[in-house]
Amino acid sequence: MAMLEEIRSPEDLKMLRVEDLPEVAAEIRRAIIEQVSQSGGHLAPNLGVVELTIALHYVFDFGHDRLLFDVGHQCYPHKLLTGRMDLLSKLRTRDGMSGFPAPSESDYDLFSVGHAGTAISTAVGMARADTLTGEAFDTKHTPEGRRVVALIGDASIANGVAMEGLNSAGTLRRQMLVILNDNGMSISKPQGALAQYFDRLRMSHIYGDFKKGARKILRHVPGGGLVGEAYHKFGEATKAVVAENSWFEHFGLVTVGPIDGHNIPSLIEFLGEARDFDRPMVLHVKTVKGKGLEIAEADATKFHSPAAFSYEREGVAAEGKDAKSACRVEVKSGGRSFTSAFGDALVDVMERDDKVVTCTAAMPDGTGVVKALERFPDRAWDAGICESHALDMMAGLARGGFRPYFAVYSTFFQRAFDQAFQEAALQGLGVRLCMDRAGLVGGDGAVHQGFCDIALLRTLPNAVSMAAIDEPSLRASMEFMRGLDDRVSAVRYPRDDVDHRFAEDLCPAFEMGKARYLSESVDQNEIEVAVLGFGPSALTALDAASELEGCKVGVWDGRFAKPVDDALVARLVSRNIPIITVEEHAPVGGFGDAVIESVNRQRNSDQASASQTSTVTKLTMPDAWVHQDSRQRQLHESGLDAEGITKAIRAALQLGDQSIKQAKQSIIGKD
């Protein structure tokens, strides 16, 4: 790591000779592989952009120019070149390096970003801002001005927001460079006609030698005279790869490529020319996802974002030998995840009901849908990195008489909320949302926290919002949803392993708006405080209650945030039982608020008594961004672990005693 350790900023990188840069690339790869093998993280995406990132920082000055990342999980090499080598050893922890761009870490990061398709639009915005302030690069008037570069990859170009960004980029009358990092992959295999277009492009000879017909080619590209300028400005190497009939031409963008994304001298040459081109341009760069680690190249999906793993190279693979056999890799794993449990439950539902269909948005492995894709290829789809399209497609299937289950991370459901409203809920269509990664997500941090799905869904008339505490309840919720053909329904579950304490028990079927009592050793008629947990928080509450000897704590699995269990709340309020709600969600609009609203309905009813003084304590995620760290530490800091719930129970017991005394005094005073 001799060279890498001496690079504290891109200025240090620029002091090196071009012929030294491949060694820098090798050191970056070794550093990333070593760290991700210990902590987990995004591996294959970062290994694929090492040379491209080096070339970008070698040519541009991103302390002054603008660099916008798309998705963000390809930023590790960028961070190592911008003074954050000392943070790598604590990757994805609060005291270390975030796995995504983070302006709080460095001025070189302009946005915290973890959702796909955004880079081109934000780049257009920054380009317009610099133009308005007179700071934009212009070859004649402001050669010292700011240049703008958007790096988009992992099939994000097919995202609807990216399309909108391209449409706007084509109207700019200034420099803007869009780099398409085309690695032939999304998070999994890319889907759709656009992906097939790039596949054909990579295999064809259309980008061979265009030197003889370059002028003719350029005349066909929208822009006329502007492209003529490009022809004269660019060297022979660039003329040879200016695209004829490029897909991007339709947006008014000059397109160059594809070029080799692992050839540093070539990258520097092309970027050096593109840097001073004063119109929007797309540079199509071909890379290999997982480059430099045989097992990651051979299985880029598995090693997109692996858990910690051990790696041992078993010699150089012989010519023609399968790359997988050249090394031995063991990915460390814990127990059975909710994702795996969902994948098996989905296949089970599909086997029993041929009207059940499913899809995911570029997350077949991440959501567990890969099992259904293999078992039912005609009824399961990967829609690509387009959540809005995926939900609309599911609505169309529902209108066609099918029962769709859309598997999506909670954080990405936000992108499809408009479709859940307009095309599903408003139409009374039975679209079922299976929301993985709900709540705190550990190392991925704020960009991936699933903190607002309950609040969003509770706004939709007739919608049903549920949570699962374990694998049996997940299966039961999915079976319950199967019968909901006239409304949007959802079940949420965390990025965690399933708890097995109730695995051998018969899981009660879900009944609309009914909670499940979990404290079997405590008589419901004798409880002193009630804890209503939503999702696995209910099991954590059971652990907390077991620490309070002599206290009669009743714990419920709330099951439904909409409709909430009004009958249960009415019984608790009538007995002045203090209520604690626990959930991994923002403090506004979640399960706790649903319970408080129910309490208020009881107090405002005709049967309400002046002696009803139940208090409600909400335990939620904080009203602040929760950044990367272990999930266990995030739960502790949020007060959602057993220790935090125990404190809340003790406090509620004291409040309950005071409320009862006040109620008695009120009644005595009236008498």
Secondary structure as UniProt FT lines:
FT   HELIX           2..6
FT   HELIX           10..14
FT   HELIX           18..20
FT   HELIX           21..39
FT   HELIX           44..47
FT   TURN            48..49
FT   HELIX           50..59
FT   TURN            62..64
FT   STRAND          66..69
FT   TURN            73..74
FT   HELIX           76..80
FT   TURN            81..83
FT   HELIX           85..90
FT   TURN            91..92
FT   TURN            94..95
FT   TURN            103..105
FT   TURN            107..108
FT   TURN            116..117
FT   HELIX           119..132
FT   TURN            133..134
FT   TURN            139..141
FT   TURN            143..144
FT   STRAND          148..153
FT   TURN            154..155
FT   HELIX           156..158
FT   HELIX           160..169
FT   TURN            170..171
FT   STRAND          176..182
FT   HELIX           193..203
FT   TURN            206..207
FT   TURN            211..213
FT   HELIX           214..220
FT   TURN            222..224
FT   HELIX           225..233
FT   HELIX           236..239
FT   TURN            240..241
FT   HELIX           247..251
FT   STRAND          254..260
FT   TURN            261..262
FT   HELIX           264..274
FT   TURN            275..276
FT   STRAND          280..286
FT   TURN            289..292
FT   HELIX           294..298
FT   TURN            299..303
FT   STRAND          309..313
FT   TURN            319..320
FT   HELIX           323..326
FT   STRAND          327..331
FT   HELIX           338..352
FT   TURN            354..355
FT   STRAND          356..360
FT   HELIX           364..367
FT   HELIX           370..375
FT   TURN            377..379
FT   STRAND          380..382
FT   HELIX           387..399
FT   TURN            400..401
FT   STRAND          403..409
FT   HELIX           410..413
FT   HELIX           414..416
FT   HELIX           417..419
FT   HELIX           420..425
FT   TURN            426..428
FT   STRAND          432..436
FT   HELIX           442..448
FT   HELIX           453..458
FT   TURN            461..462
FT   STRAND          464..467
FT   HELIX           471..482
FT   STRAND          489..492
FT   TURN            501..504
FT   TURN            512..513
FT   STRAND          516..517
FT   TURN            520..521
FT   HELIX           524..526
FT   STRAND          529..533
FT   TURN            535..536
FT   HELIX           537..546
FT   TURN            549..550
FT   STRAND          553..557
FT   STRAND          560..562
FT   HELIX           566..574
FT   TURN            575..576
FT   STRAND          579..582
FT   HELIX           591..603
FT   TURN            606..607
FT   TURN            610..611
FT   STRAND          616..619
FT   HELIX           631..637
FT   TURN            638..639
FT   HELIX           642..670
//
